[in-house]
Amino acid sequence: MILVVSIVLIALAFDFINGFHDAANSVATIVSTRVLTPRLAVIWAAFFNFSAFIVFDLHVARTIGKGIISPHIVDDAVLIAALAGAIIWNLITWWYGLPSSSSHALMGGLIGAGVAKGGFGVVGLPAVTKTAIFIVVSPIVGMLLAASMMLGASWALRRRTPGRIDRWFRRLQLVSAALFSLGHGSNDAQKTMGIIYVLLISKGMLASEAPIPPWVVIVCQLAMGLGTLSGGWRIVKTMGMKLTKLKPIGGFCAETGAAIMLFIAGHFGIPVSTTHTITGGIVGVGWVNNPASVRWGVALRIVWAWLFTIQSAAIIAAVTYALLRLAGV
């Protein structure tokens, strides 16, 4: 029982770091456009991160809990190693200010630990394939939606003065940031729910077809909200200030386009990356305004972090699993 509680606490630590690491996704645009101060922005985002369970079903949690690796090979060492791989990779990318995907770090951790124990046959190829496809799809869709909204808004408001447009969208950005934070909370907090869910099933504390207990939902949403409240300012600078320059209308379009993508993914239980999605939205807005305004070198660094996330977290998790076995866990 002590080990179960310990693993739950490690999972919640990952959830907190996820919120901390990915706070930039929710607040970068609203901070860079100076609609809210950094502190008010993270409070706003944290509230809607926490509230997501009221709005969305738990499809993503079930995908993580049962889809990435076979539940029957899950044990304490597999879960600890998977979480270690995700946490360590998140902290490495946070240190270098790179907005990598916590979702894919966790998926990589599960794959690495699972393969280390049971070989490649334990990997759930349908769920992994679907998630891998959306590594490409989510930023592209986020970019196209944001770019389309930016073009449409610019045309519709072409006769309005810049000052009036700015005032309108400073208010509307509060709504778009809230929507994106809801999408973030619905997708990312559910990954930790999935980990705790499969832990309870593997310990016989929950039937395999039982619903996710309400206490798991609440503590995971709370951990993510508190992590967001702490804010990862290194990544905020990369996302909101280095990638391209945004005005409130651009921030609104980037957040709304990304939020739509997250809502669609959450509905179908696809664990997409909020980081990839909002980055695509920001690039889409910058590209419409002026392709030269996008700092493509920064964008390339971000893409490299995306490409290495699953493999790096998997390797860290596999090594951690081997060390745990040597230690007798």
N, C-alpha and C positions, 0 to 999 in steps of 0.2 A: 504493500500500500504506500509505503514511503517513496518507493521508486516511481510509482504512478504519479504521485503528487509532484515529485521532482521533475518528471517529464512534462507535466502540465505547466509547471512554472517556466521551464525552458521554452516551451511553445509560446507562452504568453510573453516571454522576453523577446522572442522573435517577432511577435506581433507588435510589441512596443517599438522595436528597432525598425520594423516595416513602416509604421506610422512616422517615426522620426526621419527615416531615410527618404520616404516618399512624401513628406510634408510639402516639399517643393512642387510636386505635381499639382497640389490643390491650391497653393498660395503664390506661386512664382509670378503668374500673370497679374494678379490683383495687387501684389506688392510692387512690381515693376512699373505698373501704370499709376501708382500712388493713390489708388482708390481707398486702400486701408493701410495703416501702419503694419509692420511685420507682426507685432504682438496681437493686434486685433484680427489680422488675417488668419493666424493659426487658431485663435479661439473660434472664429467663424467656421473654419474648416473642420476643426475637431468636433464641434457640435454636430455637424451633418455627417461626418464619418461615423460617429456613434449611433446616429438615428437611422442608419441605412437598413437595419434589420426590421424596422417597422414597415418599410416600403417594399423590400424585395424578398423573394423566396430564397432558399438555400441551395440552389442547384450547383453553384461552384464548389461549395463545401463537400457535396457528395462526389463530385468529380475528383477532387483531391483525395478524399478519404478512401475511395474505392477504385479509381480509374487509372492512376499513374503507375502503381505497382500492385501486385496481387496482395490483398489483405492477409492471406494466410501465412505469408512469410514475414509479416511485420512482428518485430519483437522490440524489447527495450533498446537494444544496441542500434537497431536500424533507425528507430525514431530519433534517438539522441544524435547519431551520426548525421542524419538528414538535416536536422535543425542546426547542427554545428556548421555544416557546409554552407547553408543559407546565411546564417548569422555572420560567419567570418567573411564571406564574399561581400555581403552588404556593407560591413564595416570597412573593408578595403576600398570599395568604390566610393563610399561616403568620404573617406579620408582624401581621396584624389578629386572629390567634387564631381564624380561622374554619375549621372542619373541612370543607373542600371535597373533591371527589373527584379524586385523582391519576389514576384510570382515565379519567374523562371529560375531564380536562385533556389527557391524551395523545391521546385520540380526537379532541378538538377541534383539537389541533395537527396531527394527520395530515390531517384534513379541510381545515383552512385552507391548509396547504402544498400539498396535492394539488389543491384547487380553483384556487389561485393559478397552478399550472403547467398543468393540463389541463382546467379547467372543471368544472362540476358532474357531468358524465357519468362522472368517474372514481370517484365515491363509491359504495361498495358498499352499496346501500340495504337489503338483507336484514339484514346485520350491524349497520348503524347503527340501523335500526328496532328490531331486537331489543334492542339496548343501551339505546336511548331509552325503550322500554317499561319496562325494568327500573329506570330512574331512579325511576319511580313504584312499581313492584311491590316492589323489594327492601326499602325502608324500611317499607312497609305490611306485608309478610309478616314481616319482622323484628319489627315492633311487635306483630302478632297472635300470633306464636309466643311471644314473651317474655311478653306479657300473659296468654296461656293457661297458660303454665308457672307464672307467679306466682299465678294464681288456684288452679290445681291444688295447688301446693305449700302455699299458705296454708290451703286446706281440709284437706288430708291431715295437716298438722302443727298443726291448731288446738288440740289438747290438750297440745302440748309447750310447755315453758317457753321464753321468748325467749332466755335464755342458752344453752340446749342447741341451739336452732335456729341461733343465731349461730355456735357452735363447729363444728357440722356443716358449715355452708355456707362458713365460712372455709377449710376443707380442700377442699370441692368446688369452690370458686372457682379453685383452682389448676388443676383439670382443665378447667373451662370456659374459662379464659384461654388454656390451651394449645390447646384445640380451635379457639378463635377465631383465634389466631395462626397455626395451621396453615392455616385457611381464607384468612387474609390473605396468607400467603406463597404459597399455591397460586394465588390470583387475581392479586395485584398484581405479584409478581416475574415472572410469565409475560408481562406486557405488554412488559417490556423484552426478554425473550427473543424476542418477536415482531418487535420492531424490528431486533434484530441478525440474526435469521433472514432477514427480507426484504432486509436490506443484503447479506448473503452471497449470496443468490439473484440480486439485481440486478447484482452484480459477477461473476457466473459462477463463484463459488467454491463454490457448492452447487447441486445440481439442484433444480428446483422441487418435486419430490415427495420429496426426501430428508428424513429425520428431523432434528430439531433436534440439533446436536452436543452431546455431554455437557459439553464445556468451557463452552458458552454457558449451559447450565442451572446449572452450579456457580457461575460468576462472578456471575450475576444473583441467585441466592439469597444468595450471600455479601454482595453489595453491599446488598441489602435488609436483611439481618440486621444489618450494621454501621450502616446508617442508623437502624434501630429502636433499636439500642444507644445511639445518640447522643441520641435522645428529643427530641420537640418539645413542650416544657413549656407553651408558650402555649396550645396546643390541648388539652392534657391538662386544664388548668384549665377550659376551656369545656365539654368533654365530661363530665368526671367531677365537677365541683364547681358549675358554674353552671346546668346544664340541669335537674337535680333532685338530691335527696339520696338516696343509695343505701345500703342495708345489704347484708351479704354474700349473703343470699338473693336480693335484687333484682339484685345484680351477676351472680350465677350464672345467673339466668333471662335477663337481657339478653344475656350473652355466649353462652349455649347456643342461644337462639333465633336470634341473628345467625349463629352458626357453622353451624347447620343450613341456613340460607338460602345461605351461601357454598359449602357442600359441594354443594348442588343445582346452583347456578350453575356451579361449576367442572366438574361432571360433564358438563353440557351445553355447555360452552365459551362461556358468556355472561360477558363482562367487566363484572361489576357493581361497584358502589362499596362497598367495605368501610365507608367513612365513612357513607354513607346507611344501610347495614344496621344498624350498631351504634347509630347515633342513633335509628333506629326502635325498636330493642330497649330502649334507655334510656327513651325516651318512653313505651313500652308499659308498662314496670314502674312508672314514676312515675304514669301515668294510673290504673292499677289501685289503687295505694296511696292516692292522693289527687290528683285532677285539678288542684287548686289548687297542688299542690307543684311542678308542672312550670312552669318559667319560659318561658312561651309567647313572650315577646318575644325571648329568646335563640334559641328554636327557629325563629322567623320569620327572624332574621338568618341562621341556617344555611341555611334554605330559599332565601333570596335568593342566597346564594353558590352553591348547587347550580344554580339556574336560569341564572346567568350564566357558569358554568364553561366549557361547550363553546364558546359564542360568543366569550368573551373569549380563550380559548386559541387559537381559530381565527383571530381577528383578529391577535393577536400573531404567530402563525406565518406568516400571509399577508404581513404587513409585513416580517418577517424574511426570508422567501423573496425578496421584491422587492429588499431591500437586498443580499442575497447575489448575486443576478443582476447588480445594478449593479456589485458588486465583482468580478464575473467568476468566481464559484464555479460 
